[in-house]
Amino acid sequence: MKCPSCGSRRVERRPPSQISPHPGYHCRNCGLLMRGRGMLFLYLIVLAVGCGFFGLFVFFLARGEVALWQIGTAPIVGAICAVYSVRQLMRPLPRRTRDDEDDDD
């Protein structure tokens, strides 16, 4: 794989973290963090769920059906999930090289 920023082939997979078992890739030349291939759908789902939690919070609060203290942490969790997924979606993908395409067979 190649880095989309500097073109270096010194791209390595990042180790699993507490948040994700597939955190993506890291360029050892320029330090660019990249998202993993095939993770677009997952991050879009996380964004939709996060926005849904936050949207429900705003909806119930605007209608006056529940008090702010009755909602709990759902809007906070929703906002954190939405921000995390947007940050991941903004990261570029590593470029495939001919060597990577041969390894898939």
N, C-alpha and C positions, 0 to 999 in steps of 0.2 A: 504494500500500500504506500501511497505517497501523500504527503501533507498538501492540502490545497493552498496553503499560504506561502510556504517556502519551496515546495517541490521536493523536499527531502524524503528519503525512504526510511528514515529512522523513526518510524511510527510503531508504537507498541501498545498493546492492550493494557488498560488500567486494571488494577486488581479490584475484586468485588468490594463494595462498601456496605455500610449499614442500611443505606437507602435502596440500592439497586445491585443485583448480581451482575448486571451488564452496564457498567458506567461509561463505556466508550473507549476512546483511544487518546493517546498523548503523543505529540511530536517531541522527540528528544532534541531536535535542532532548535526550534523556535518557541517551544513550550505551549503551542496551541492545543486546547482541549477540543476533542471532536466527539460527536455522538455516534453510537453504534449503528451499524446497518440493520435495518428491519425494526427499529424502535419507533418509527414515526407513528404507527397506529397506536402503540401503547401510550405515548405521550399525548396524543390527541384525546384518547379516552380519559387519561388523568386530568387533562385540561377541562373536558366536558363535566366530569364529576366535580371538580373543584369549583367551577363556575355554577354548577347546579346547587351545591351546598350554599354558596354565597348568595345566589339568586333567591333561594327559598328563605334565607334569613331576611333579605331586604323585603321580600313579598309579605312575610308574616309581620315584620316590624311596621311596615307601611300601613297595613290594614288594622293594626292595633289589636290583633288577636292574642298575642303573647307579649310578655314583657321581655326586656333585653336579657335579664338574668335567667329566664326560663329556657332560652335557646341553647345555652351551653357553649361548647367549643367548636361546634360544627362550622360556623362561618370562619373561624380562625384556621381550622384545618383545611377548609375549602380554599381560602386565600393562599395558604402555604403551598398546597398542591398545584394551584393554578400558576403561581410564580415559578415554582420548580419546573413545571412542564414547559412554560414559555422559555425559560433559560436554556433548557435542553434543546428545544426546537430551534433556537437561534444559533446553536452550534453547527458548524459545517460537517459534512461527511468526508471521511478520507477517500481519496481517489483510488480506484482499483488499478492495478497494474496487470500486465500480461501474466506475470508469475502467479498472481492471486487467482486469475481465471483458470489457470491450469490446475491449481490445487482443488478447485471445486469438483472436478471430474472424478 
